Structure formats: C-alpha cells, structure tokens
C-alpha cells in the first residue's frame, strides 16, 4: 500500500502549523480533514489556513463546497481519496491534517461507505426529528454505531438515520487503502485552554462576527450556520439577540470550545496507533524521527 502521514489533534493544538512545517521539509501536500473548512467563506470561525500558508504548501479539500450545500462523510472520503491518490501519483508525499475525528478515521481506517441516494421525503422527515428521536431510531436499528459517531452532532445523527430509513443497515468491513503513520497533537489541559482563549480573542479581533454577518448577507441560512456548531452557532445566536450581552456570549462560546477539545481528545484516545507528539518539547524533531522511520529514509 501507498504511505500516508496523518496529523490529528484538538482545537488550538497547533496541528495545522506543525503539518505545514513538516510538509515544507518533505515537499508534501496537505489534505485537510476538517468538516467546516470544506465550505467557502468559513475562514476565521473554522481556523482555516491563510492564503499565504496555502502558497507555501498546497492544500486540498478547502473551499470545495458552497454554504448551505450538503456535504457528507461519503463526499469527504471520496474527495480525500482522489486528492491523496493524485498527490501520490505525482511523486509527492501526502499528509492528512485535521481535527474532525470521523473524517480522519474514514480515510485512515478505510470506512466501507455506501453512497446511497437519500429520498427527499426521508431527508425532510429526519430533519424534523429531535436529537433524542434520532438516537432512539439508531438504538432500535443499529445500536453498535452509536460508539462511532458524535451523538451531540445532530448532522451525524441525521445522516445515520437517513441510511436506516433507506434500508441501509448492513455492517461493512473496513477496507484500508493506505499504510498510515498517525501523529497526535495536544497540550496539557490548562495550557490548551489558554491557547483556546488566545485564539478566540484573536479571531474576534480579526472580525469573526463580521464573517458571520457577511455569510448571512450572502445567503447562508441560519439553519446552516446553526448546524455548524461552535463559533458559527453562538455568533448567530448573539447576532439574533439570544444572549443578554457580549460577555455571556463569550463565556458560553469559550466553554463550548473547551468542551469540544475534551471530546476530540477522548475520540482520538480511542486510537491505539497514535504517536503522541510532545508539543512542549521539540515537536518538529520528534515528528521527523517518526516520519523518516516510516518512509525508511
């Protein structure tokens, strides 16, 4: 099998920066594994790399769909495979970098997904269901998948229920496509929380509120923004006057980002093949040793 390096980690862990630095060293290209960076215009809120950084290292799967468009795990895996195979086919190394655990696992583990077409009536039926109803439907039909999806992510629950209602309940064995080296990036909890706060402050100063205003003005629906979660959900709620003041909005958003970082860490800890990088030490040198051993360099 062809070889793939994966760099995964929590919010504000520095995984994107580490990925770029390593890609420059090895002449690699980066395939983004982020469920929000695939959308055009979701820049500050998603932590998207800057145009300058993309000039230094070629990135794939950024800005590939419009706001409001549906984008599934199957879509991501298909595009990721295409980008990775294209990169490897040109003699380049491919680095999969991101924090969306389901996206990372779908490529690294080779999820055997069925690209079933969803009937519009079924899709609307699912959209009208609450999270509790969706979870109950999954429990009644395919309870084993509850351990593989984020039950707090309503979009993930909806996609699972759509497949159930379409009769797609067969369990498929994974088909690994690449030999992978998985590097994990995080920090001690208190340092990570401070990094999250600093990044949140910086994004707000750079105009994250205006980004959401502009998205709405250009046609992004409130439903779409709300389902994105975190920054987009709570900024939307703030703009609609659902917080009593800026401080209450800020405190809630900061708490939710911290909570997601904990969930991401729990998700990635389930992988026994992750090589955890000490970000307080010399992460570049540590990662280089693992990468060069992996490639027999």
WOZI-V805056 format. One record per residue. N is the residue number from 1. RES is the residue in one letter. SS is DSSP state (2 for helix, 1 for strand, 0 for the rest). PSI is psi in radians with two decimals (none if undefined). NEAR is the number of other ideal C-beta (glycine too) atoms within 10 Angstrom. Layout:
n = <N,N>
res = <RES,RES>
ss = <SS,SS>
psi = <PSI,PSI>
near = <NEAR,NEAR>
This chain:
n = <1,2,3,4,5,6,7,8,9,10,11,12,13,14,15,16,17,18,19,20,21,22,23,24,25,26,27,28,29,30,31,32,33,34,35,36,37,38,39,40,41,42,43,44,45,46,47,48,49,50,51,52,53,54,55,56,57,58,59,60,61,62,63,64,65,66,67,68,69,70,71,72,73,74,75,76,77,78,79,80,81,82,83,84,85,86,87,88,89,90,91,92,93,94,95,96,97,98,99,100,101,102,103,104,105,106,107,108,109,110,111,112,113,114,115,116,117,118,119,120,121,122,123,124,125,126,127,128,129,130,131,132,133,134,135,136,137,138,139,140,141,142,143,144,145,146,147,148,149,150,151,152,153,154,155,156,157,158,159,160,161,162,163,164,165,166,167,168,169,170,171,172,173,174,175,176,177,178,179,180,181,182,183,184,185,186,187,188,189,190,191,192,193,194,195,196,197,198,199,200,201,202,203,204,205,206,207,208,209,210,211,212,213,214,215,216,217,218,219,220,221,222,223,224,225,226,227,228,229,230,231,232,233,234,235,236,237,238,239,240,241,242,243,244,245,246,247,248,249,250,251,252,253,254,255,256,257,258,259,260,261,262,263,264,265,266,267,268,269,270,271,272,273,274,275,276,277,278,279,280,281,282,283,284,285,286,287,288,289,290,291,292,293,294,295,296,297>
res = <X,X,X,X,X,X,X,X,X,X,X,X,X,X,X,X,X,X,X,X,X,X,X,X,X,X,X,X,X,X,X,X,X,X,X,X,X,X,X,X,X,X,X,X,X,X,X,X,X,X,X,X,X,X,X,X,X,X,X,X,X,X,X,X,X,X,X,X,X,X,X,X,X,X,X,X,X,X,X,X,X,X,X,X,X,X,X,X,X,X,X,X,X,X,X,X,X,X,X,X,X,X,X,X,X,X,X,X,X,X,X,X,X,X,X,X,X,X,X,X,X,X,X,X,X,X,X,X,X,X,X,X,X,X,X,X,X,X,X,X,X,X,X,X,X,X,X,X,X,X,X,X,X,X,X,X,X,X,X,X,X,X,X,X,X,X,X,X,X,X,X,X,X,X,X,X,X,X,X,X,X,X,X,X,X,X,X,X,X,X,X,X,X,X,X,X,X,X,X,X,X,X,X,X,X,X,X,X,X,X,X,X,X,X,X,X,X,X,X,X,X,X,X,X,X,X,X,X,X,X,X,X,X,X,X,X,X,X,X,X,X,X,X,X,X,X,X,X,X,X,X,X,X,X,X,X,X,X,X,X,X,X,X,X,X,X,X,X,X,X,X,X,X,X,X,X,X,X,X,X,X,X,X,X,X,X,X,X,X,X,X,X,X,X,X,X,X>
ss = <0,1,1,1,1,1,1,1,1,0,0,0,0,0,2,2,2,2,2,2,2,2,2,2,2,2,0,0,1,1,1,1,0,0,0,0,0,0,1,0,0,0,0,0,0,0,0,0,0,0,2,2,2,2,2,2,0,0,1,1,0,0,0,0,1,0,0,0,0,0,0,0,2,2,2,2,2,2,2,2,2,2,2,2,2,2,2,2,2,0,0,0,0,1,1,1,1,1,0,0,2,2,2,2,2,2,2,2,0,0,0,0,0,0,0,0,0,0,0,2,2,2,2,2,2,2,2,0,0,0,2,2,2,2,2,2,2,2,2,2,2,2,2,2,2,2,2,0,0,0,0,0,0,2,2,2,2,2,2,2,2,2,2,2,2,0,0,0,0,0,0,0,0,0,0,0,0,1,1,1,1,1,1,1,1,1,0,0,2,2,2,2,2,2,2,2,2,2,2,2,2,2,2,2,2,2,0,2,2,2,2,2,2,2,2,2,2,0,0,0,0,2,2,2,2,2,2,2,0,2,2,2,2,2,2,2,2,2,2,0,0,0,0,0,0,2,2,2,2,2,2,2,2,2,2,2,2,2,2,2,2,2,2,2,2,2,2,2,2,0,0,0,0,1,1,1,1,1,0,0,0,0,2,2,2,2,2,2,2,2,2,2,2,2,0,0,0>
psi = <2.61,2.76,2.50,2.26,2.33,2.32,1.90,2.69,3.11,3.02,2.44,0.42,-0.25,0.26,-0.68,-0.78,-0.74,-0.74,-0.72,-0.78,-0.74,-0.65,-0.65,-0.66,-0.71,0.12,0.57,2.87,2.62,2.32,2.01,2.33,1.19,2.20,-0.21,-0.44,-0.19,-0.34,2.38,2.46,-0.19,1.38,-1.21,-0.77,-0.47,-0.11,0.54,2.50,2.69,2.80,-0.61,-0.73,-0.61,-0.40,-0.58,-0.67,2.26,2.27,2.53,2.74,0.59,2.32,0.86,-0.20,2.79,2.66,2.55,-0.33,2.59,2.43,1.97,2.99,-0.66,-0.74,-0.80,-0.87,-0.73,-0.83,-0.63,-0.79,-0.78,-0.78,-0.73,-0.82,-0.67,-0.77,-0.84,-0.64,-0.39,0.21,0.23,2.74,2.56,2.25,2.09,2.08,2.19,3.05,0.01,1.77,-0.71,-0.67,-0.80,-0.88,-0.59,-0.56,-0.84,-0.75,-0.21,0.90,2.35,1.56,2.61,2.07,1.08,2.47,2.22,2.24,2.32,-0.61,-0.67,-0.73,-0.75,-0.67,-0.75,-0.70,-0.49,-0.13,2.59,2.89,-0.69,-0.72,-0.68,-0.79,-0.70,-0.69,-0.72,-0.75,-0.64,-0.38,-0.91,1.15,-0.43,-0.41,-0.16,-0.44,-0.16,-0.06,2.73,1.86,-0.18,-0.10,1.78,-0.59,-0.70,-0.71,-0.73,-0.77,-0.71,-0.72,-0.58,-0.76,-0.70,-0.83,-0.34,0.02,0.19,1.39,0.09,2.38,2.26,2.49,2.45,2.62,1.69,2.32,-0.42,2.67,2.21,2.52,2.11,2.07,2.38,2.45,2.16,-3.07,2.85,2.57,-0.86,-0.64,-0.71,-0.74,-0.67,-0.65,-0.68,-0.77,-0.78,-0.72,-0.69,-0.81,-0.75,-0.75,-0.66,-0.70,-0.57,-0.17,0.59,-0.59,-0.76,-0.58,-0.78,-0.68,-0.77,-0.68,-0.79,-0.74,-0.49,0.22,-0.12,2.21,2.72,-0.61,-0.77,-0.85,-0.70,-0.72,-0.34,-0.41,-3.13,-2.20,-0.82,-0.71,-0.84,-0.50,-0.73,-0.82,-0.67,-0.77,-0.47,0.06,0.43,0.02,2.58,-0.46,3.08,-0.69,-0.69,-0.64,-0.85,-0.82,-0.72,-0.78,-0.78,-0.75,-0.72,-0.62,-0.71,-0.74,-0.74,-0.71,-0.70,-0.72,-0.70,-0.74,-0.75,-0.73,-0.85,-0.51,-0.34,-0.38,2.21,-0.09,0.12,2.32,1.90,2.25,2.34,1.74,-0.23,-0.14,-2.12,1.39,-0.58,-0.85,-0.72,-0.80,-0.69,-0.73,-0.77,-0.72,-0.76,-0.55,-0.72,-0.73,0.04,0.77,none>
near = <9,14,15,23,25,25,29,28,29,27,22,23,24,19,25,23,14,21,30,21,16,23,23,11,12,16,10,21,20,28,29,28,27,23,22,19,24,23,26,16,17,24,22,19,25,22,18,22,22,9,8,7,15,15,9,13,19,14,24,18,23,19,16,17,14,13,18,13,12,11,16,15,20,15,17,25,21,14,17,24,16,13,21,22,14,14,21,16,10,9,7,15,18,25,27,26,29,25,28,22,23,18,23,25,23,22,23,22,15,18,17,13,19,10,9,12,6,17,12,8,9,15,17,9,13,22,13,8,16,10,13,9,13,21,18,13,17,20,11,9,14,18,10,8,16,13,8,15,18,17,14,12,17,18,17,19,24,18,19,25,24,20,22,18,18,15,8,15,12,9,8,10,6,13,10,12,18,20,10,20,21,21,25,20,25,24,20,9,12,8,13,22,17,12,18,20,15,11,14,19,12,11,18,16,9,12,13,19,18,12,20,25,14,12,25,18,9,11,11,22,12,13,10,18,23,15,15,21,20,16,25,24,18,23,24,21,17,19,16,11,7,11,17,8,8,11,9,12,18,17,11,14,21,16,11,15,21,19,12,18,23,14,16,20,18,11,19,21,12,11,16,6,11,17,14,14,23,11,20,9,9,12,18,13,8,16,22,16,12,15,22,11,10,16,12,6,8>
